[in-house]
């Protein structure tokens, strides 16, 4: 199942631009559908207020959810073949405001025998 369809997960799905949190396949209309070549999607989390927002091509799309105080882990889901690049801050963010933020208490990545590292910077 894609992110947002299971408990304690949040997702922003490309096919209809809907967001999902702890729900099956209904979701809430949030933005236009996306998934064109070179689209850049970002996900922001403000832990002090439990707020989740998404960005598309450098533009903040607004608050998606508030009051979410769980440990969150990034994940990407796909129903088909896709090519993607993930930026955890090793490069400048397209959403400019994120470049001035700091990441604190980040949990270090620990490799697992089943992990497949696609690319590293």
Rosetta silent file (secondary structure, phi, psi, omega in degrees, C-alpha in Angstrom):
SEQUENCE: XXXXXXXXXXXXXXXXXXXXXXXXXXXXXXXXXXXXXXXXXXXXXXXXXXXXXXXXXXXXXXXXXXXXXXXXXXXXXXXXXXXXXXXXXXXXXXXXXXXXXXXXXXXXXXXXXXXXXXXXX
SCORE:     score description
SCORE:     0.000 S_00000001
   1 L     0.000  151.339 -177.707    0.000    0.000    0.000 S_00000001
   2 L   -79.721  157.062  178.224    1.124    3.532   -0.671 S_00000001
   3 L   -53.435  139.162 -179.181    2.151    5.997    2.064 S_00000001
   4 L    99.183  -21.326 -178.584   -0.841    7.489    3.870 S_00000001
   5 L   -86.763  -15.731  178.883   -3.006    4.406    3.496 S_00000001
   6 L  -110.002  163.480 -179.523   -1.604    2.714    6.601 S_00000001
   7 L   -56.637  139.775  177.780   -1.575    3.760   10.256 S_00000001
   8 L    57.378   40.750  173.473    0.897    6.493   11.186 S_00000001
   9 L  -137.127  153.757  178.931    1.782    7.383    7.625 S_00000001
  10 E  -128.234  139.460  178.946    1.197   10.451    5.487 S_00000001
  11 E  -142.167  151.065  174.549    1.163   10.532    1.704 S_00000001
  12 E  -124.425  103.457 -171.572    0.749   12.981   -1.163 S_00000001
  13 L   -89.482  139.258 -173.778   -0.353   10.972   -4.191 S_00000001
  14 L   -76.011  -30.846 -170.652    0.423   12.119   -7.715 S_00000001
  15 L   -64.753  -33.245  179.537   -2.563   10.697   -9.588 S_00000001
  16 L  -132.096    2.160 -179.452   -5.162   13.098   -8.135 S_00000001
  17 L    69.840   29.431 -178.414   -3.131   15.438   -5.908 S_00000001
  18 E   -98.377  149.653  173.174   -4.761   14.031   -2.785 S_00000001
  19 E  -103.220  152.725 -177.979   -3.216   13.695    0.673 S_00000001
  20 E  -136.141  142.656  174.380   -3.717   10.659    2.871 S_00000001
  21 E  -150.905  115.673  177.893   -3.232    9.994    6.579 S_00000001
  22 L    55.276   37.260 -177.519   -4.258    6.759    8.334 S_00000001
  23 L  -140.911  164.605  179.458   -6.877    5.987    5.719 S_00000001
  24 L   -68.691 -108.015 -171.653   -7.635    3.634    2.906 S_00000001
  25 L  -123.277   23.145 -179.936   -8.083    5.089   -0.542 S_00000001
  26 L   -88.685  -61.202  179.642  -10.269    8.179   -0.075 S_00000001
  27 L    68.352  179.432  179.406   -7.836   10.961    0.842 S_00000001
  28 E  -126.752  136.541  178.015   -8.475   14.694    0.765 S_00000001
  29 E   -61.825  129.846 -175.104   -8.144   16.994   -2.231 S_00000001
  30 L  -129.246  -44.127 -177.524   -4.996   19.050   -1.639 S_00000001
  31 L  -154.591 -177.108  176.216   -3.462   20.162   -4.952 S_00000001
  32 L   -73.088  158.634  176.675   -3.434   19.428   -8.645 S_00000001
  33 L   -63.675  156.329 -177.346   -2.173   16.068   -9.838 S_00000001
  34 L  -143.291  176.806  179.201    1.550   15.927  -10.449 S_00000001
  35 L   127.540   17.848  175.616    4.199   13.624  -11.812 S_00000001
  36 L   -75.076  159.305  176.311    5.536   15.360  -14.896 S_00000001
  37 L   -56.691  134.249  179.200    9.207   14.994  -15.775 S_00000001
  38 L    76.315    4.611  171.760   11.291   17.278  -13.515 S_00000001
  39 L   -61.950  139.519  178.511    8.509   17.864  -10.952 S_00000001
  40 L  -118.944  117.021 -179.673   10.073   18.409   -7.534 S_00000001
  41 E  -109.976  133.559  177.118    7.983   17.378   -4.516 S_00000001
  42 E  -123.071  154.688  175.854    8.996   18.227   -0.963 S_00000001
  43 E  -128.792  125.843  178.746    7.583   17.241    2.398 S_00000001
  44 E  -115.084  147.272  179.040    8.046   19.434    5.465 S_00000001
  45 E  -136.604  127.001  175.777    7.374   18.621    9.104 S_00000001
  46 E  -105.546   97.836 -172.955    7.302   21.076   12.026 S_00000001
  47 L   -64.717  -26.789 -178.501    7.671   18.806   15.084 S_00000001
  48 L   -66.789  -27.159  179.559    6.844   21.504   17.654 S_00000001
  49 L  -121.729    4.313  177.890    3.287   21.767   16.309 S_00000001
  50 L    63.108   36.710 -174.082    3.011   18.426   14.509 S_00000001
  51 E  -102.357  134.259  177.535    2.418   20.135   11.176 S_00000001
  52 E  -116.915  134.608  174.970    2.966   18.507    7.781 S_00000001
  53 E  -139.201  161.188  177.878    3.090   20.422    4.502 S_00000001
  54 E  -123.392  155.606  175.312    4.137   19.630    0.965 S_00000001
  55 E  -126.031  152.799  175.868    5.853   21.682   -1.711 S_00000001
  56 E  -135.928  121.904  179.781    5.776   21.356   -5.468 S_00000001
  57 L    51.315   40.729  175.686    8.445   22.875   -7.689 S_00000001
  58 L    87.470   -2.155 -178.354    9.533   25.204   -4.879 S_00000001
  59 E  -105.648  129.826  176.327    6.049   26.439   -3.924 S_00000001
  60 E   -70.853  125.574 -177.968    4.523   25.703   -0.502 S_00000001
  61 E   -90.030    0.322  178.632    1.119   24.094   -1.097 S_00000001
  62 E   100.560  171.684 -177.565   -0.124   24.865    2.427 S_00000001
  63 E   -68.815  128.866  176.304   -0.709   22.877    5.571 S_00000001
  64 E   -94.547  -43.299 -177.982   -1.807   19.309    4.925 S_00000001
  65 E  -148.193  150.906  172.696   -2.100   18.107    8.542 S_00000001
  66 L  -130.182  163.135  176.878   -1.590   19.382   12.093 S_00000001
  67 L    75.135   22.761  179.956   -1.343   17.638   15.438 S_00000001
  68 L  -101.544   99.869 -175.741    0.761   14.732   14.172 S_00000001
  69 L  -111.955   62.667  178.370    3.274   13.980   16.915 S_00000001
  70 L  -118.814  159.888  167.697    4.819   10.671   15.846 S_00000001
  71 L   -69.421  126.217 -178.344    8.360    9.763   14.874 S_00000001
  72 L  -109.071  144.719  178.758    8.262   10.086   11.078 S_00000001
  73 L  -129.843  132.971 -177.950   10.478    8.307    8.578 S_00000001
  74 L   -68.260  142.431  176.322   10.696    9.259    4.910 S_00000001
  75 L  -151.864  155.336  177.994    9.376    6.790    2.386 S_00000001
  76 L  -131.353  135.602  178.202    8.418    6.787   -1.264 S_00000001
  77 L  -121.875  151.443  179.481    5.869    4.508   -2.868 S_00000001
  78 L  -147.982  142.711  174.549    5.177    3.774   -6.516 S_00000001
  79 L   -96.455    4.709 -178.541    2.695    1.660   -8.452 S_00000001
  80 L  -162.451 -175.122 -179.558    4.966    1.533  -11.471 S_00000001
  81 L   -67.988  134.518  176.716    8.370    2.209  -12.909 S_00000001
  82 L  -152.497  161.917  175.663    9.738    5.622  -12.038 S_00000001
  83 L  -121.125  133.384 -178.225   12.995    7.483  -11.772 S_00000001
  84 L  -148.090  163.020  176.896   13.618    9.750   -8.825 S_00000001
  85 L  -130.750  133.950 -177.327   16.245   11.631   -6.885 S_00000001
  86 L  -111.330  132.301 -179.237   16.038   12.127   -3.119 S_00000001
  87 L  -121.128  113.804  176.525   17.527   15.182   -1.386 S_00000001
  88 L  -102.076   21.195  179.268   17.949   15.142    2.394 S_00000001
  89 L   109.991    1.155  177.929   19.830   18.431    2.377 S_00000001
  90 L   -72.976  -16.238  174.921   22.991   17.403    0.569 S_00000001
  91 L  -129.922  164.930  177.087   21.956   19.873   -2.152 S_00000001
  92 L   -63.426  140.156  178.173   20.070   23.156   -2.061 S_00000001
  93 L   -80.601  146.588  174.966   16.311   22.670   -1.793 S_00000001
  94 L   -65.731  -35.653  175.199   14.017   23.966   -4.530 S_00000001
  95 L   -79.767   98.826 -169.398   11.766   25.277   -1.706 S_00000001
  96 H   -55.736  -38.059 -178.137   14.069   28.165   -0.726 S_00000001
  97 H   -59.321  -29.476 -179.322   12.765   28.601    2.835 S_00000001
  98 H   -69.404  -22.867 -179.570   13.990   25.093    3.684 S_00000001
  99 H   -69.200  -20.540  179.597   17.580   26.103    2.942 S_00000001
 100 H   -93.553   -2.967 -178.060   17.565   28.365    6.017 S_00000001
 101 L   -92.089  158.540  176.084   16.268   25.639    8.350 S_00000001
 102 L  -115.835  150.962  177.316   18.347   23.237   10.390 S_00000001
 103 L  -103.245  119.376  179.356   17.730   19.566   10.977 S_00000001
 104 L  -115.995  155.430  177.682   18.104   18.570   14.616 S_00000001
 105 L    54.862   33.827  178.914   17.897   15.200   16.302 S_00000001
 106 L   -72.217  131.779  179.969   18.093   13.407   12.989 S_00000001
 107 L   -78.827  124.016 -178.643   18.284    9.647   13.452 S_00000001
 108 L   -66.252  145.920  179.090   21.353    8.295   11.631 S_00000001
 109 L   -72.013  134.818  176.323   20.729    5.779    8.877 S_00000001
 110 L  -122.149  119.441 -176.823   21.658    2.207    9.736 S_00000001
 111 L   -65.453  146.580  176.466   22.025   -0.179    6.817 S_00000001
 112 L  -120.408  152.081 -178.507   20.059   -3.407    6.751 S_00000001
 113 L   -59.796  -23.748 -178.792   20.999   -6.487    4.737 S_00000001
 114 L   -93.392   -0.140 -178.290   17.852   -6.061    2.608 S_00000001
 115 L   -72.586  145.223  174.156   18.501   -2.391    1.772 S_00000001
 116 L  -121.638  108.998  178.747   19.184   -1.368   -1.787 S_00000001
 117 L   -84.267  119.273 -176.698   21.113    1.886   -2.042 S_00000001
 118 L   -84.278  -46.368 -178.139   20.275    3.444   -5.392 S_00000001
 119 L  -159.309  144.807  174.261   22.514    6.505   -5.259 S_00000001
 120 L  -130.431  153.152  179.847   24.423    8.497   -2.689 S_00000001
 121 L   -95.544    0.000    0.000   25.879   11.985   -2.858 S_00000001
